[in-house]
Amino acid sequence: MEQLSIREQVKKIQDEVRDTSDLFPARASELLMTLSALLGNINDEIKKREIEYNKVLLGFLDSNEKANRAKIRADISPEYENKMEARNTKELAIELMRSLKYYLRAKGDEYQHTM
């Protein structure tokens, strides 16, 4: 069985939430719990990617290059791209969590009003 990356797992949840016309509250709760669990992994990934990027930046700074040029060179590196992908994944996960919480709250209110 193929192991999905953290980014792919979050994207899969995003697709399910987007493509499901009437998400059952139980499923929304499961997705919210999954996202909460993934958030720790995402933070670990951000830390790892930040360190990798900082090593690249330091390498450019150590090459006696001017600081602004070193920063620009580092910002076009694959390490910077990986760092930004990790940060964007975290933002996406947090926004999905907020959306699911709002959805569950609305469903709860809807249920209360039908009683």
C-alpha positions in Angstrom: 0.0 0.0 0.0 1.3 3.4 -1.0 2.2 5.8 1.9 0.9 9.3 1.3 2.9 12.3 2.2 1.5 14.7 4.8 0.7 17.2 2.1 -1.1 14.6 0.1 -3.1 13.5 3.2 -4.2 17.1 3.8 -5.0 17.6 0.1 -7.1 14.4 0.2 -9.1 15.7 3.1 -9.5 19.1 1.3 -10.8 17.3 -1.8 -13.3 15.2 0.3 -14.6 18.3 2.1 -14.9 20.2 -1.1 -16.5 17.4 -3.2 -19.0 16.1 -0.6 -22.3 17.9 -0.9 -23.6 16.8 2.5 -20.8 15.7 4.8 -22.1 13.7 7.8 -21.1 15.2 11.1 -19.4 11.9 12.2 -17.2 12.0 9.1 -16.5 15.7 9.7 -15.4 14.9 13.2 -13.1 12.1 11.9 -11.5 14.5 9.4 -11.0 17.1 12.1 -9.3 14.6 14.4 -7.1 13.5 11.5 -6.1 17.1 10.8 -5.4 17.7 14.4 -3.1 14.7 14.6 -1.3 15.7 11.4 -0.6 19.2 12.7 2.2 17.9 14.9 3.8 16.1 11.9 3.4 19.3 9.9 5.2 21.3 12.6 8.0 18.7 12.6 8.3 19.0 8.8 8.4 22.8 9.0 11.2 22.6 11.5 13.2 20.2 9.4 12.7 22.3 6.2 13.6 25.5 8.0 16.9 24.0 9.2 17.7 22.8 5.6 16.9 26.3 4.2 19.0 28.0 6.9 22.0 25.8 6.0 21.6 26.9 2.3 21.3 30.5 3.3 24.4 30.3 5.6 26.3 28.7 2.7 25.6 31.7 0.5 26.4 34.1 3.3 29.7 32.3 4.0 30.7 32.6 0.4 31.4 36.3 1.1 28.4 37.3 -1.0 26.4 40.4 -0.1 23.6 39.6 2.3 20.8 40.7 0.0 22.1 38.6 -2.9 22.7 35.6 -0.6 19.1 35.9 0.6 17.8 36.1 -3.0 19.9 33.0 -4.0 18.7 31.1 -1.0 15.1 32.1 -1.7 15.2 30.4 -5.2 16.6 27.2 -3.9 14.7 23.9 -3.6 15.1 24.1 0.1 13.1 27.3 0.2 10.4 25.8 -1.9 10.2 22.8 0.4 10.0 25.2 3.4 7.2 27.2 1.8 5.3 24.0 0.9 5.4 22.9 4.5 4.2 26.3 5.8 1.4 26.3 3.2 0.4 22.8 4.2 0.0 24.0 7.8 -2.1 27.0 6.7 -4.3 24.7 4.7 -4.7 22.2 7.6 -5.6 25.0 10.0 -8.2 26.5 7.6 -9.7 23.1 7.0 -9.9 22.6 10.8 -11.6 26.0 11.2 -14.1 25.1 8.4 -14.9 21.7 9.9 -15.4 23.2 13.4 -17.8 25.8 11.9 -19.6 23.2 10.0 -20.0 21.0 13.0 -21.2 23.9 15.1 -23.8 24.8 12.4 -25.0 21.2 12.2 -25.3 21.1 16.0 -27.4 24.3 15.9 -29.5 22.9 13.1 -30.1 19.8 15.1 -31.1 21.8 18.2 -33.6 23.8 16.3 -35.3 20.7 14.9 -35.9 19.4 18.4 
